[in-house]
Every structure is written in C-alpha cells, then in structure tokens.
Amino acid sequence: MRMYDLIMKKRNGGNLSQEEIEYMIAEYTAGRIPDYQMSAMMMAIYFQGMSAQETTALTMAMAHSGDMMDLSDIEGVKVDKHSTGGVGDKTSIALTPMVAACGVKIAKMSGRGLGHTGGTIDKLESFEGFTTGITAGHFVRQVNEIGVSIMGQTADIAPADKKLYALRDVTATVDNMSLIASSIMSKKLASGADAIVLDVKTGSGAFMKSEKDSFALAKEMVTLGNMAGRKTIAVVSDMDQPLGRAVGNALEVEEAIATLRGEGPEDFTKLCMTLGTYMLIAGGVSSDEKDAEKRLQRVIEDGSALKKLAEFVQAQGGDAKAVYDTTLLPKASVIEEIVSVQSGYIEKIDCDEIGICSLILGGGRETKESEIDLSVGLILNKKVGDHVASGEPLAVIYANDRAKLTAAKERFLKAYHFADKPVQRAQLIKGIVRE
C-alpha cells in the first residue's frame, strides 16, 4: 500500500476503505508518512468529503492510535460530556457535580484552553492546589468513591488526532465536517465512557456559526458515537452571546458555584438542567425528561450538588473551603464599571469580541506557553434584549494591568450594538439530536 495511491484515489473522488484508512493513520502516527503527503490527503478530503463509512473508519483508527481507557473497574454506567466551546462556557464545573449527586458516574477527560479563556482544567485550578494530573488508578478509584473525576488528557489518548489537528491548523483544512467530527469523537471514544452527551454550540462565539452546520455536526457525531456502541445525544445551544454573565476563569467558577446554590443566571442554569437531563437518561437513572429535571432540581435545593463539588475539589488536592467562601478564589486588583455611551435595546453582542477582551486582560492563551491570569475577566450586566440608558453599567471589568484594562474596555464597547425598539431574545436550546 502506498500513500501516493491513496492521495490520488481521494483526490479523484474515490472512497478509501477501512484498511486503507487504518494503514494511513498507523503509518502517519509512527512517523513513516511525511507531513507533506498527509497535508495533500487532508486537502483532498476537504474538497472531496468523506462518506459515513470513511468517517467512522477514520474516527476509530484515530481512537485506537494510542491508549484506550479501560473504565470497566468503575461500577455502573459512565457518562461523559463534551462541549464544542464558546465564551463563558463553564458548564462542566456546575453540571458534573449536579449529575454525580443524582447517582450517575462522571469519568471525564478535559484539556486546557487555547484562546479566549482557559479550558475546564484551567478554571478548576482557581481552587488552590487543585490538579488534574492524577493517575488512571486514582481516577477510577475517585469515580467509584464520590461519583466524579476530571483528569487531564494524556499524550497517549488519540495521538493521531493531536498530530493531524496541528497539521490541519496550518494547512487551512480544519473546517471540514468529517474531520471535525472524527477529531472530537476519537478522543471521546478513547476516553472510555459508556455514554456521551454533546453540547454543540452555534452562533458568533462558536466554531460553527450557522445552525444548519451545527445540526449537521451534531448528527455526524451522534451517528459516530452510536455506531461505536456508545449511547450518544447532542444538544445544540446558542452561542450568539456569552453564556451566563461571567467571562474569565475564577469569575466563571464563582458563577458555577452560584448556580449550584440556585442563584445562577437563567440561561446558564437552563443549559445545565438540559444537559443534565440527558446525562441522567443516558446513565439510566431517569426514564424521562420530567423525572430527570426533578432530580436535578432536588440536588440543587438540598445542597447535595454543592457538597459534591466540594468533595470533588478536595479529592483532587484543591481547597474545598473556596466552594463555600468564594472570596478565597483568585481576585483581581482593579475592578471598574464599563458604562454605556448610548441608550437603547441591546440588539447584538459580538460574542467572539467579548472573549478577546478576556484574552487581552490575560485570561486566555495566545500560545500554548502563555500563562493565564485566573483572576481577570468581565461580568456582563446587560445582554441581548435588555434596555440600557446612557451612563448605565454594561459590565464590570476585572484586571491587574491598567493598560490592558483600557485596551479591553475600548474593544468591549465596540462589541455592543443597539436598536431603538425592543429586541427578541434568541432561543437558548435550538434542538436535541438523538440516534
């Protein structure tokens, strides 16, 4: 088998066989196929597309390119959750303890963020001492004992995806549905969960800007998960404006804690309840949406979800006192209001721009080597559909550097767009995709 022949076959619109895809991924991972040939293949796939069978074969080949996590020692159904990412997306921090408090086992792998704000791991490190650098044995034992653990993704999980994504990123071949779906699902399948609930974002702050593309990606990933024997459900949710009101690592943790107390923003709470509902159904704890919602509401009201977060933080070396006293989380030295320069109804927020404001303040990474300032960010007072008067605060900005604060504030004001008449708020949950 020659890579040259496979490139020509795909370039001419042919379908690659499972054996050909397995050969290509194994040889590329081992370093025996050079980047220039794989770049040519990625470009051929970008233009010619992949069939459902090809996409499944690619996903499974990448999943099996390294270690496959064995979670058989964890009792019961293991459920994982994945978000395609957005601005203010702190869902895992509130959602996983809610679901675990209801009796579903959460065995989750997460990564660090590269972009606007930190990833789930970065945000959790707002708890002093917290670490996701735990052994597989610790991971399994913790899930059995308290029902939830989040560990960092190891280099041995889907290494083919890591190599391919880095190549696609510099060859303008990221934006292909099959390649996106196989990248996400290969890591999820290698992580070993029995069921997967996906949060597919759509809008200006999401990777997929249109609802049509978001639903297509959701369907592709659900099909891949179910074909691999994992019960998979996707929720398509709005990301045309930041989720909740907090943007920035420790600020988002504080908002997640408020949500577990029943005091979170309406949109963020609704998303957690929706994703949690399908995680409880996938985990076999609830048979229908109504029962699942009742269970989730109960663990918030009786404090067991908040307690579960404290147990989880403590089990991974973090200061659990900060769950009950958020003044112990990292704090910025400069806090200022950003006031509106005009009156009207907020018609639109450039969601990505709000994320860039957090990045400017130091809340995200521009390169993998960048250090994150966990204390900085923004709290939005006004969102789409709200009325604001000139001079009224749009947001509160948290910074440790005056020059960065000024630059972020100027950018923030340009991200808000106004209308003279009332504006209809977008629907948060766009739809559910099942098998």
C-alpha positions, 0 to 999 in steps of 0.5 A: 500500500502506498500513500501516493495511491491513496492521495490520488484515489481521494483526490479523484473522488474515490472512497478509501476503505477501512484498511486503507484508512487504518494503514494511513493513520498507523503509518502517519502516527509512527512517523513513516508518512511525511507531513507533506503527503498527509497535508495533500490527503487532508486537502483532498478530503476537504474538497472531496468529503468523506462518506459515513463509512470513511468517517467512522473508519477514520474516527476509530483508527484515530481512537485506537492510535494510542491508549484506550481507557479501560473504565470497566473497574468503575461500577455502573454506567459512565457518562461523559460530556463534551462541549464544542466551546464558546465564551463563558462556557463553564458548564462542566464545573456546575453540571458534573457535580449536579449529575454525580449527586443524582447517582450517575458516574462522571469519568471525564477527560478535559484539556486546557484552553487555547484562546479566549479563556482557559479550558475546564482544567484551567478554571478548576485550578482557581481552587488552590492546589487543585490538579488534574494530573492524577493517575488512571488508578486514582481516577477510577478509584475517585469515580467509584468513591464520590461519583466524579473525576476530571483528569487531564488528557494524556499524550497517549489518548488519540495521538493521531488526532493531536498530530493531524489537528496541528497539521490541519491548523496550518494547512487551512483544512480544519473546517471540514465536517468529517474531520471535525467530527472524527477529531472530537469523537476519537478522543471521546471514544478513547476516553472510555465512557459508556455514554456521551452527551454533546453540547454543540454550540452555534452562533458568533462565539462558536466554531460553527456559526450557522445552525444548519452546520451545527445540526449537521455536526451534531448528527455526524457525531451522534451517528459516530458515537452510536455506531461505536456502541456508545449511547450518544445525544447532542444538544445544540445551544446558542452561542450568539452571546456569552453564556451566563454573565461571567467571562474569565476563569475564577469569575466563571467558577464563582458563577458555577458555584452560584448556580449550584446554590440556585442563584445562577443566571437563567440561561446558564442554569437552563443549559445545565438542567438540559444537559443534565437531563440527558446525562441522567437518561443516558446513565439510566437513572431517569426514564424521562425528561420530567423525572430527570429535571426533578432530580436535578432540581432536588440536588440543587435545593438540598445542597447535595450538588454543592457538597459534591463539588466540594468533595470533588475539589478536595479529592483532587488536592484543591481547597474545598473551603473556596466552594463555600467562601468564594472570596478565597478564589483568585481576585483581581486588583482593579475592578471598574464599571464599563458604562454605556455611551448610548441608550437603547435595546441591546440588539447584538453582542459580538460574542467572539469580541467579548472573549478577546477582551478576556484574552487581552486582560490575560485570561486566555492563551495566545500560545500554548506557553502563555500563562493565564491570569485566573483572576481577570475577566468581565461580568456582563450586566446587560445582554441581548434584549435588555434596555440600557440608558446612557451612563448605565453599567454594561459590565464590570471589568476585572484586571491587574494591568491598567493598560490592558484594562483600557485596551479591553474596555475600548474593544468591549464597547465596540462589541455592543450594538443597539436598536431603538425598539425592543429586541427578541431574545434568541432561543437558548436550546435550538434542538436535541439530536438523538440516534 
